[in-house]
Amino acid sequence: MLVALAANLVIAVAKTVGGLIAGSPALLSEAAHSVADSLNEAFLLAALRRSRRPADRRHPFGYGKERFFWSLLAAVGIFVMGGCFSFFQGFEALRNGAHESFSGYVAGLVVLGVALLAEGGSLLRALHQVHRQGGTGGTRDPALRTVVAEDGTAVLGVTLAIAGMALHMVTGQVVWEASASLAIGLLLVYVAYRLGRDAREQLIGRAVDEEQSGRIRALLEAQPEIDSVEALLTMELGLDSTLVAERIDLVPGLDSEEVEDVAVRIKRSVAHTFPEADRIFLDVIDARTARAAQPGDTAGSSPAATGERGGA
């Protein structure tokens, strides 16, 4: 991450200098894009450090959601610093035009070519890491998803800028570079929306996917001491931390000691099947009594069987 941050800062400076020398709106849009990426990677570094803090009294479930908060800030940064500035450059070029010399075109295209090689290499490394984690469907790390999104949009954005500058140089029509700037702005706004929507869902409290939830429910229903599974609630607390709350009805005839043993065994089985579940709670109820009670009535609950993984 530090290497990527340093590389983005160097690329941002090169694009800015090249854009000012050439007077290129597309290159300046890409400079704003690189500045936004640099700020976002700084946010993600903060997320990696702060989300690893251990749980305390004020935050008993830990700080895993820090990753989602900083990912949301990264999305805002992409939108404001990248998307909005690119729109501004595009509209300014359409309104006032842009006058570039041949040497300016050459300098700008060289800078963009070097940036394309650097961003492409970074994207390949990120995709390799995603592949090692099981592909895009198995990647739960919002920081890694943000890096892949940034690198992918960087490659596409540089390609658009190169095309806009080249067509401007060949035709003499500034509309090509202005269109490239506007297209870069649209691209960044779309990426910011997708990243922000994902971070919002996780901050609010998103359940695990249906396949994992189904595995947990099937495990519970296979236990001979469980008569029925009345409710199964899950929520992602962080990259490797998930809360699982289960409301179950046990078969009749179990004494308190047997109920306690069953609860401990069930929680261990869930933890073994779903290693990310580090907060497991059981609520043992009398289902017939609970169905007859009014909503909000906890009659029939057995607090002795409710607890976190590893507890009684």
Buried (B, 14 or more C-beta within 10 A) or exposed (E): EEEBBEBBBBBBBBBBBBBEBBBBBBBBBBBBBBBBBBBBBBBBBBBBEEBBEEBEEEEEBBBBBBBBBBBBBBBBBBBBBBBBBBBBBBBBBBEEEBEBEEEBBEBBBEBBEBBBEBBBEBBEBBBEBBEEEEEEEEBBBBBBBBBBBBBBBBBBBBBBBBBBBBBBBEEEEBBBBBBBBBBBBBBBBBBBBBBBEBBBEBBEEBBBEEEBBEBBEEBBEEBEBBBEBBEBBBBBBBBBBBBBBBBBBBEEEBEEEEBBEBBBEBBEBBBEEBEBBBBBBBBBBBBEEBEEBEEEEEEBBBEEBBBBBEEE
